[in-house]
């Protein structure tokens, strides 16, 4: 938020540094790739990926690639949602992986206010929620009926959109959540337009997994179990987390590897009726089936073993229903084991979309703002 460049890292297991390149694709507000030859050109690519060897004793990956954009080969002329799609030169018919980022073409002042609210949880947890309001005022002449959509994200959780739009089909992106969201759009762009969402569960501040202590997380061949099992928190927390991000600032280069960690969650003799998973900075807040926990009937504990990059991570335990067709979790909620509290300091970032007519039409981002329960954030 507020930076001039973005850096993408890729950790790979290979005998030699991969021969890879990235193609950049502009997308609509819902991440549908634009069929626009004026913006999405096959020549809009780069192979300027800096590869470095992993630590000599690393078992999980052998090379780390780093790509920063814009750079000497790539410069972006329009704002909006962008994908970086990575291909192997030896098999360029298949996407190896992709990353998503945003470019802002500023044309509006944007402010985000977060207020305390209540909702009715299905479980006996705190009914704490947020009402979030994004207010904009355009800085140049725009057509008001083209400013119809705001998309909010909790900072660092870029695959969990909170959509407020006058276009009903876009709000279907909210449907994976357990509790329906109420939204409202009012006003006019030139004098002030408001995008509002009511009764969004506040969740809890994040749990912290700090793997920089080599005494607790040594270099061994087997999985490492943290000293204590995680318990229900019911909305309480003691340490401020890192707003959902991975921090490697205090990780030595020689220790920047992956460790197999065994997560243990004690449901306190009340196992969930739904699937339990872990979401955090170690999986980019995008859990799949490999991050679903299993319940050990003998020990009466939820368990999961996974490879985690050394550093300081933030995470939560969530519940939902795994959908084999979409390979995602539906009816997602973080209340059962975490609770809710309006003291949660999550940063909400709001992106304002505008439909441009030039180049055949595309969605750009004309404003960005941020706020949390303590007030507005400016950068």
N, C-alpha and C positions, 0 to 999 in steps of 0.2 A: 504494500500500500504506500504510494507516494514515491516509489523508486523509478529510476530511469532505465534500468536494465533488469533482466531476470536470468537466473542461472539454473540450468537443468542438469542433474547428475544421473548417471546410469551405472549401476554395478553389474558386471557380467562375469560369467564363468566361461573362459575360452583359452585355448592354447596360445593364441597370439592376439594382439590388440585388434578388435574387429574393424572391418572396413565398412563403416556405416555413414549414412547421410540423413539429413532431416529435411522434410518438405513441410512448409507452413501453409495451413489451410484456414481461411476465414470462415466463421460459423455464425448462424443466427443466434438470437437470445436463448433459444432452447438447445443449442449446441448441434443443430442440424447443419451439415456442411453446405455452404453456399454453392449453387451451380452457377457461378459467375466467373466467366473467363477473364474479365477485366481485372479482378482482384486475385483469384486463385489461378495462378499460372504455374505450369509444371516446372518452369525454370526458377521459381521462388524457393530455393533450396540452399543448403550449406553442408559441407563436409568438414567444417572447421571445428572438430571435436577434439579436445585435448585429453589424451589417454595417459593414465599413470598406473603403475603397478600397485597391487594391494600389498599389505604387509606380508612378509615372507611366510609366516605361519598361518595365514588366513585360509580357512577351509571352505568358505562360502562363496567367495568371489576372487577373481584374479586381476581384473582391471576395472578402473573407475574412469568413466568419460565425463567431461564437463563441457557444457556448451552455454555461452552467454550471448544473449541477443538484446538489442540490435548489435551487429558487429560489422566488419568491413565487407562481408558478403551479403548481409541481410539488413534491410531497413524497412520499417513498417510505415506506410503512408495513410492508413485508415485505422480507426479505432474499432473496438468490439471484442468478441470472443475469438481466440486463436488456438489452434492445435499445432503442436510440433509432432509430426508423425515420422518415426525412425524406421529406416529400411537398411537391409544388408545388401551391399553391392552384388554379392554372389547369389542372392535370392530376392530380387527387388519386387517380386509379386506379392509379398506378404509383409504386413506391418509388424515389426518386432514389438514396439511399444509406442505409447504416445503420452504427451504431457499437454496440459491446458494452462493458458494464462490470459490476461486481460490487457488491452491497450485502451487508454482513455484519450479522447479528443475533446478537451474541456470546452464546454459551452454553457455550463450552468453551475451556479453555486448550490451545494448540497449539504444538508445538515441532518443528522440522525439523533433522535431523542428516544431514550429507553425508559419506560415507566413501569412501576410495579403493578401487577394484576393478579387475578386468581382464575383457576379453572377447576373442573371437577375430575380428579383422577379416579381411575377404576380401582386402584389399590389405596391402602391406608397410608399414603405418603403426603408430604406437604403439598398443598394446592398452589404453590407459588408459580407465577407465570409473569410474562412480560407483554406489555403493549409497546410496539415499536412504530415510530412515525418518522418517515423520511420527507423532508420538505425541500423543494427546489425552487430556484428562480433563475430563469435563463439569462445569459449575458449577451446573447445576440439573437437576431430574429430567427425564430423557428416556428414551424407549424404545430400548434398545440395538439391537434389530433394525431400527430406522429410521436408524441411523448406519452406512451401508454403503459410502459412496463418498468418496474423496479424489481431487481433481484438482489436479495440479501443473503449473506453467508456469515456464519460464525467464522472468525478469522482462522485461517489454515485448514478449514473443513470445506474444500472447494467442490466436493461432489454432493453436497447437501444443500441445494438451492431452496430459498424461501421466496416464492414468486408472488408478487402483487401486480396484477395486470388487468386492464380492461379487455384483454383478449382472453376469453375463458379457457381456450385450449391450452394456453401456457401454464395456467394454474394447476393442470393435471400433474405437473412435476412435484406438487406437494403431497400426492396421494400415498406415498410410501410411509407416511407418518401415521402413528397410531391415532392421534387426535386431529380431527378436521380443524383447519385454520380459517378464521374469518378475516376477510380483507376488504379494503375500501380505497377508492381513488376519488379525489375531489380537487376542485380548483382549476387554475389555468397556468400554463408554464411561464408566461411572461410576468404574471403578478404573484405567483406562488401556487404550486401544485403539491398535493400531499398524497403520499402512499402510506397506508396504515394497515397494520396487522394486529389482531387482538388475541390474547390468551395463548401465547406461545409458551409451552413449558420452559421454565427457566433453567432446568437441569442443575448441575452442581459444578463447582470448580473441579478441575481435572485431578485425577490421581497422578502421582509422580513416580517414575521408574528411573532412578539415577544409576547408570551402569559404569560410571567413571571410577568407582572404587574397586580396584583390582583385588582387594581382600574379599569383598562380597561376590565379585564376578571375575574370577581368575580365568586364565587361558587353560582350559581342560577339555578333554575329548567328549565328556558326557554333558547332559543338560544340567543347568544350574537352577535351583529352586530358591526364590527369595526367602529370607529368614522366617517370615510370618505369612500366613494365609491372609488374603484380603477379606474384609467383612463388609456387611451392609453399612452405608453411611447415613442414610435417611436425611440427607440435606446438610450434614455437617462437614466441615473441612478445617484443617489446621494450618496448612502451608499454601501460599500463593503459588499457582502453577505458572506456566509460560505461554498462556493464551493458545494452547493446543499445538505448539510447534516442537520440533526436535532441535535440541541445542547441542552442538559439538564443539563449542568454544573452548571447553576445558578438556577435550579429548586429545591426547597426544597422537601425532600422525602415525607413530609405530603401533598404537593400540586401536586404530580406526578400523575395526573388523566387525564381524558378526558373532554373536554368542547365542547358543541354544538355551532358551529360557523356558522353564516350566511355570506357567501361571497357575495359581491355586486360589479358588474362590469358595469361601465357606458360606453356604446359603442358610446356615444356622437352623438346620432341620426343616427348612421351608423351600424345597427346590421349586423352580419356576415351572409353570405349565406351558411355557413357550420356549423356543430355542434361545440359548444364551450365547452371546458372542462378545469379542473384544474389539473395540475401535480405538485407534490412537495414532500418534505421529509415526509409529513404526509401520503402519500399513496405509498411510496417507488418508486416514479416516475413511477408508473404503473397504470394509470387511467383506470377505467372501467365505465360501464354505470352509476354507482352510483355517479360518479364524473362529470357527464355531467350537465351543467347549463341549466336552462330554461329561456326563455325571457318573462318578464312580460310586456305585451302590454300596460297596463295601466300606469305603472311607467316608461316604456321604459328603463328597467334595466335588466341585467342578474343576476340571483340569484341562490344560492345553499346553503342548510343547510347540514352540515356534522359534525361528531364527530372528534375532533382533540386532540391529546395528548398535554398536556401543555409543553411548551418549546419554543425555537426559531427555526422557520421553514423557509425554502427557497421554493419558488414556482414560477410558470409561468402560464399564460393563453395560452392555445393552441387551434388550430382549426383542424378539420379533418372530416371524414365521419365514423360514427359508423357502424361497420359490425356485424350484428346480428349472422352470422354463426361463426365467429371467436371470437365474443364478445370483439373485440378490435377496436381501431380507425385506419383507413387508411388515406393516404395522409396527414400525420401529419406535422404541421408547427407551429412555435411559433412567426411568424413575424407579424401577423395582429394586435395584441394588444401590442406586446413587441418591435417590430422593430429589428434591427441588429446593432451591433457596434463591431469594431475590438478591442476596449478597453476591451471587455469581458474577465475576468480573469479565465474562466473555465479551470480546469486542465483536460488534456486528458491523459489517461493511456493506454498504448499499451502492449498487451500480444502476445508473439511470440510462435506459436505452432509447435511442431515437432512430426512426426509419428514414435513412437518406434516399434520395431519388437518383443521384448521379451514379455512374458506373452500372446502370441497370437496377440499382436499389440494393441496399444492404443495411444491417443493423449495426449502428455504432454506439459507443458509450460516451455520453456527453457530460456526465457528472459522477462523482464518487464522494461518499461521505462515510463517517464512522462514528460510533458511539457505544457506550456501555452503561451499566447501571449507575456509574459515577458521573456521567456527563458526556458531552460531545468531545470528539477527538479530531484534532487538526494536524495536518502535515504539509 
